[in-house]
Amino acid sequence: MLQTTPLIQVGSIVLSVVAGMTLIILRLRATKQPTTLKKIIMPPIGMATGFIMFALPMMHIPWIWGLSAFGTGMLIFAFPLIVTTRLEKRDSDIFVIRSKAFIFIILALFIIRLALHNVVEHYMTIPQTGAIFYLLAFGMIIPWRIAMLSEFLRLQKLQT
């Protein structure tokens, strides 16, 4: 296992904070405009490009770790996002309606991620922890977006 410098650890945390705040801002702004099929499916497609990181040997992790992280994202972390995200039809448009708890859920997930990061990095390198948390996040976004897609298509069908 490699020793990490405080600069790498701080940089990782700062990058995570910036990413988390960007997510919150984008999600809050998205509720002011109608959603489309493209707006629902593009984030996971765009995020899928991150799998290229596994081409680098330093990002390699055991399969069981990857499957566990992905499964944890799907089975635990996606649930709060699914239950707090709903779609509403207004006239001929469909809007994403989030509960007021959305920001708190994202912040709680972020805090859990930071706490777990400090535990996990004692057993693997920083790049490997990045790979683990990427898979956790990808596992979280897939069921969330599938739930949104299902509701969107249901509401769209009601229009016709």
Secondary structure, DSSP 8 states (H G I E B T S, - for coil): -----HHHHHHHHHHHHHHHHHHHHHHHHHTTSB--HHHHHHHHHHHHGGGGGGGSGGG---HHHHHHHHHHIIIIIHHHHHHHEEEEEETTEEEEEE-TTHHHHHHHHHHHHHHHHHHHTTTS-HHHHHHHHHHHHHHHHHHHHHHHHHHHHHHHHHH-
